Amino acid sequence: MNIKQAKEEIKHTVMAYLAKDAQGEYRIPAIRQRPILLMGPPGIGKTQIMEQIAAECKIGLVAYTITHHTRQSAVGLPMIKEESFEGKTYSVTEYTMSEIIASIYRKMKKTGQKEGILFIDEINCVSETLAPTMLQFLQCKTFGNQAIPEGWLIVAAGNPPEYNKSVRDFDMVTLDRVRYLNIEADYKVWKEYAREKHLHNAILSYLELRQKNFYRVEADVDGIRFVTARGWEDLSNLMQVYEEMDLPVDEGVIREFIHHEDVAEDAAAYFELYRKYRDDYGITDILAGRIRPETFARIYAAAFDERLSVVNLLLDGLSAFFVKVQEKKKITDNWYEFLKEYQRHLKEGEAPADCYQALLEEKMAMVEAEKQAELCTKAQAAGWEQIFALWKENMPDKGLDAKESFAQAKTGFDIQREALEESEQDASDALEHAFDFMEQAFEDGEEMVVFVTELTLSPEAAMFLAEHTCDRYMTYNEQLLIGKRKRELLSELKR
């Protein structure tokens, strides 16, 4: 299965394992809640899906890379305790609490979350002294003599032997006590994630042309050469910051992330051309409806790689418009709901200024609680701070009646709504200009198929198009769907 399918299966498991009956007991007893064991190549996002699942299910997450631990930190340190048996006192060896289990209790104390996931990575790469402990952990859900707290699920991950020489095989007894999920690298699934995370478009454009370079692991006389999904994502983060600082991203920098000299060299050459195309074709001018006379002559003579790069540059430019719309829409929608709630309280006769202040403090407290429970990312928290600042600026003065107070509170919202409408119009205009260029440059060619498909699959573009009509998008998308269905029918007839 791919990483997306694994995520869905684990989410379903979380829902089933944490489901309770009428008496408040877990419907699947803890002893029957098998740990999940993920096996797959490194760098494909096993840890990241754990973070996503915990956030989406609103539960805790404690993650450990077990190769960083000794037997003592995992099991605890031995200590002597005296106990009486049949009238005699004996010295008995017990253990201090495992550092890993203690981390679960710390997480529960800090966030108030009583349920969650304990994620142990690289579980089959532990040292010889720690291996029996890991087997006991999977079989009995304990470290030493202490069990995992009730309500906490176990997910472990490891790499197949072809990716790591130090891996250990699990015996049948252990495998019979876990749910085994085998994961493979899948470019199409990763691309969905990459779109949502806004990875650098030059990387997405390159991999669309060189999909075989998405994930490669090869061994030769000089050692192992590899490219992973993690490498591309980390390179993307660096490239975005380097570009903002006007710093070069050359082959040497790329080799620090892409440990395959042929791929690094090829990617470096492509990135250089990609930057050149952006300037040569004047992407910003195209989206503004100002196309240079020489542009069409060049695109007609260009090779397919260059033509597809220009399409991706257009999509990247449009994405900036769509993202801006979504950011403003989020502020506007939350502000609208806040004002609607404020108006409801005013109709109930509450004091206008005090009521506004109370509603604001209530919302701020709710966000703060989510931050403490680690259910709110730093980016989300920053977004809310921006919204709260706007609401504070528009707080009605004391002494005004209900009608005057609401009118004053609504002033800033009207300005925000106008700003949203302006950004929506800018995005619509840019999209129309992009279609103008696409039709003149490519007509009904494969490039138009790529353009429309990417608009459909891009989260921000799809959200924008769902609310704003673009006749040409609808026409081309309908043609694309008809063509796809026709190919499917022909394929079925040939069977």
N, C-alpha and C positions, 0 to 999 in steps of 0.2 A: 504494500500500500504506500501511498505518498504521505507527506507530512500533514496535508490538509485532512485527509481521511483519518489519520491517527488522532489529530486534534478533536475531530468530531466524535470518534469512538471514546476518547478519554472524557470528553464533556458528558457524553451519555452515561459513562461509568460513574462520574461524580454525582450526577442526578440520581442514579439508581442506588448507589452506596449510601447517600445521605438522605434518602427518602425514609420517612418515619410512618408508623402506623398510628391508629387512634390513641394508643397508650403512650406515644412519644418514643417508642423503641424503633431502632433501625430495622427496616423491613428485611434487609440482608444482614444477618449477624456478622460482627467483626471477624469471626473465625472463618466465615465464608467469603469475605471480601478479599479476593486474591489481589496481590500486588500486580501492577502492570510493568512488564519488562519491554522496553523499547530497544530494538537492535537496529542500527543503521550507521551509515558512514558519518564521519565527523563534519561539523560545520553546516548541517542542513536545517538547523533551527529547532532541535529537540528542546533546548532550554527555553527558547522564546515562546514556544507554544504553551509551555507550562505557565509562563507569566500571563499570557493571553487568557488561558483557561481560568486561572485564579481570579483575574480581573473581571471576566465576563460572568463567572459564577458567584462573584463577591465572597470569596473565601480566602483564607490565608495561604501563603506559600513559603516554605523553607527549603532552600536549594543548597546542596553541597556537592562539590567535586571530591569524591571519596579518596582519590589518589593523593590528596593533600593532607590526609589524616593518617595518624598512627593507630595502632590497636588501642592504646591507652586513651586517646581522645575520643575514639568511637565507642569503646566499651565503658570507659571510666577507670579510675585507679583502684587497686585493691585496698581494702581496709579490714581490720580485725574487729569483729563484734562478738560479744559473749552472749550465748544463749543456753538455756537450761533444758535438758532432756532427761526425763525420768529421774529427777532429783540431782542430777550432776550438771555442772557448768562446763561448757565447751567454748573454745575459741573458733569462730566460724569466719571464713573469708567472704566478704561482700565487696561490692564495688560502689564507688561514687557515681553520681548520675552521669550518663553519657553526655558529652558536649553537644551532640546532635539533638538528643531528646530535650536537653536544657534549652536549646535554641527554639524548639517548638513552644515550650512554656513561656519563654521570653516574648515570642511573637504574639501569643495569646494575651499576655499581660499588656503588651504595648498597644495592640490594635483592638482588643476586645473580641476578636474572632475566635470562636471555639472549634471551628471546623476548617480543614484545609488539606493541602497536599504537601507531603514530604518527598522531595525530588532528590534522588541520589544519582549523580552522573558518573560515568566511567566505572561502573560497578564491577565489570569483569577485568579491570586492569589493576587491581589492588595487589599489595605485597603478599608474600606467602604467609606471613603471620596474621594478616588481616582477612585472608580469603575465607577461613572457616566462620568468622564473624559475619561476613556478608551472606554466606549461605544460611546461617541461623536467622539473620535479619529477614531474608526473603521467605523462609519457611515458617518462622514463628512471630515475625513482626516485633522483635525485641533486639535491644543492644545490651549485652550483658544480662542482667536480671531485671531490666526495666522495659516495659512495653511502650509502644507508641500510644499516645493519648487517644481515647475514643473519639471518633469523628474526623480523624486524620487518615487520609489515603496514602498509600505508598506507590510511587512511580519511580522506577529505576531505568537507567539507560546505559548502553554500552556500544562498543564498536566491534564489528566483525573482525576476525583475525587477519584478513587481508589488509586492513588499515592500521593495525597495531600489533607488533610482535609480542607484546607482553600480556595479551589477553588470555583469560582462562575460560575453559569450557564449563558449562553448568551440567551437573549430572541429572539423570532422569527424575530423581526424587525432588530436586529443586524445581525443575521445569514443570512438574506435575502440580506445583503449588502457585504458579504465576500465570498471568495472561500474557502470552508472547505476541508482540507486534513487530513484524519485520518491515522496516521503512527503507525506501529507495529515493534517491535524488530525482526530482521531477521539475524540469525547467518551467513548464507551463504553470504549475502550482506556485513555484517561487516567483514567477513574474507577477501573479496576482498580488502577492505580498509586497513585492518591490514597488508596484504602482501605489499601493496604499501608504507605503512608507516614503514615497517620493524619492526613491533612489535616483542618482544622477542619470539623466536621460541619455547621455553618451554611452553609459554602460549598458542600458537597456537596448539602445539602438545597435550596439556592437553585438550583443548576445543574440539579438533577433537574427542577425546575419550569420553568426558563428555559434549556433546552439551547442555544438559539440564541445565548445570551450567553457561551457557553464560549469561542469563538474568533471574533473579528470584526475585520476591517480595512476601514475605509471612508474615502474621501477626499471632502471637500466644500470649499466656498469658504473655510472657516476652517482648512483643513489636514487632516492625517490623524488619524483617531480609531481606536483599536485596543484590543483585549482579547486577551491571550495566556494559554496554559496556565501559562507561567512567572510571569505576573502573579498568577494565582490562588494558586499555591503559595507565592510570597513573601509575599503578603498573609496567607495562612493561618499561616505561621510567626510573623508579627508579631502577629496576633490572639491566638494561643495564649499568647504571652509577655505581651502587654498585659492579658489577662484574669487571669493569675496575679498581676500587679502592680496590678490593679484600675484600669487606665487605660482611657479611653474610645476606642472605634474608631468615629469619626463619618465622615460623607461626605467630609470633607476628607482624612482619612487614606486612605480607600479610593481617592480620586482619584489618590493618589501611585503607585498600582499599576495601577489600572484606568483607562486613558486614553481613556475613552469616557464622556462626562458622563451620558448617559441610563442606561447600565448601572450606573455608579457610584451614581447617585441611587436607582435601583431596588434595587440590592443593599443599600445603606445602610438603606433603609426595611424591607427584609425582615429584615436582621440584628437590627434593633431589635425587630421583632415576634417573631423567633425567641427572643431572650432573654426577652421578656415571656411567651411561651408556656411556657418552661421553669419559670418561677416560678409562673405562674397555674395550670398543670396539676399542679404538684408531682410532677415526674418521679421524683425520689428516693423520694417516698412511694409512688408506684405500684409501683416495683420492690421496695419493702419490703412490699408487700401492704396498704398503708394508702391507700385511695382516698377522696378527699373526696367527700361526697354531691353537691355541685354540679358535679362534674367531668363526669358523663355528660350532664347537661342542656346543658352548654356544647358538648360535642363533637358531640351530636346536631344542634345548630343551626349548627355551624361550616361554613364554606365548605371546598371540597376542599383548597385551599392550606394552610389551617390544620390540617386533619386530617392531611395528609401531613407537615407539619412536626412534629406530635406523634409520628407514627410514627418519624420520623428522630431525634427527641430520645430516644425509648425505645431505639432501636438504639444511639445514642451512649452512653447510660447502661449498656446491656448490654456494650458493647465494653470499658468500663473493667473489668468483672468478668472478661471473657475474657482480656484482656491480663494481668491480675494472675495468673490461672491459668497462662498460658504462661510468665511470668517465673519463677514458683515451680517449675513443671514442669522448666524447663531446668536450674535449680540441682539439683533432686532427681535428675533423670536422670544428670547428669554425676557427681554424688556417688555414685550407685549404681554406676556403671561404675568409678569410682575404688576403691570399697570391694571390688568384685568382683576387680579386679586385685590389690589388696592381699591379699585372702584367698588368691588363687592363689599369691602369693609366699610367704605364711606356710606354706602346705602343702608348699612346697619346702624348708622349713627355714631360711629367711633370718631374720636378727635382726630382731625386730618393729619397734623404734623406728627403727633405721637404714634398714630397708626402706621404711617410711612416708615418711621424710625424702627418700630417694632418688626415690621415685615422685612426690612433690610437686615436687621440683626439676626432674625430667624434664618434667613437664607445664608448669611455668612456663617452662622453656627453650623448649619447643615453641611456646608462645604468643608468647614474645618473638621467636622467629625469624619467625613470621608477621607480627608488627608491623614488624620490620625489612624484610621483603619487601613490606610494604604490602598484605598479604592479610587484615589484621584491622583493622576500623574502630575508631574511638575508643570507640564504644558497646559493641562486642563486647569490646574490651580492658577496659573498665570492668566489664562483666559478669563477665569472668574474674577480675578483681581481687577482686570480691565473693566469688566461689566460693573463691578461694585463701585469703582471710581466714578463711572458715568452716572450711576444712580445717586451717589452722594452729591454730585454736582447739581443734580436736578431736584434735590430735596425741597419741598415746599416750605415757605416761610411760616412762622407761627402767627396766629391771629387771623389767617385766611379762612373763609368758609369752605365747605366741601367742594363746591363748583370751582372756586378760584384755585384751591389747592391742587385739584386734579389737572386743571389747565396748565398750571406752572410745572407740575411733574411731567406733563406730556410734551412740553416744549422740546426737550432734548431728544425725546423719542421721534418726533416729527423730523428733526434734522437727521437722525440716524436712518430713518426710513428713506429719506431722499437720497442719502449717500448710498444705500443699498440699491435703490432703483437706478442710480447713475452707474454703479459698477455692473449691474445686470445689463444695462444698455451697452456698456463698453464691451462686455463679453459677447453679447449677441452680434454686435458690429464686427468684432474680431473674427467670430466664427463665420459670418457671411463673407468676409474678405478672404478667409482661408479657403472656403469653397470656391470663390471666384478664381483663385489661383489654381486650385486643384483641378478644376474643370478645364481650364485653359492649358495647363501643363500636362495633364495625364488623361483627360477625358474619362473613359470607362475602364482604364487600365487596372492592373493589379495594385498599383499604388493607392488608388481610390478605395479599393477593398480594405487595404491595411488601415487607411485613414478612418474610415467609417467604423471598422471593427474596433479599433483602439478607442474611439470616442464612446462606443457602446460599453466597453469593458472598464474604462477609467472611472473610478468612483465619483470624482468631482464632476466630470463631464456628464456621466449618467444622471446624477442628481440635478444638474443644471438643465439638461434636455428633457427631463421628466416634468419640469415646471415651465419651460420656455420653448415655445414652438419654433422649430427650424424646418421649413418645408423640404429643403434639399436633403437634410439629414434623414427625414422620414422617408423620402423617395428612395434614396440610395440604400438605406437600411432595409426597406421592404424588398428591393431588388436582390439584396444580398441574402436575405432569408429565403426568398423564392429560389434563388440559385442553389443555396445549400440544400433545400428540400428536394430539388430536382436531382442533384447529385446523389442524395441518399436513396431516392426511388430507383434511379438507374442502377445503383450498386445492389439493391435488393433484387432487381429483375435479373441481374447477371448471376445470382447465386444458384 
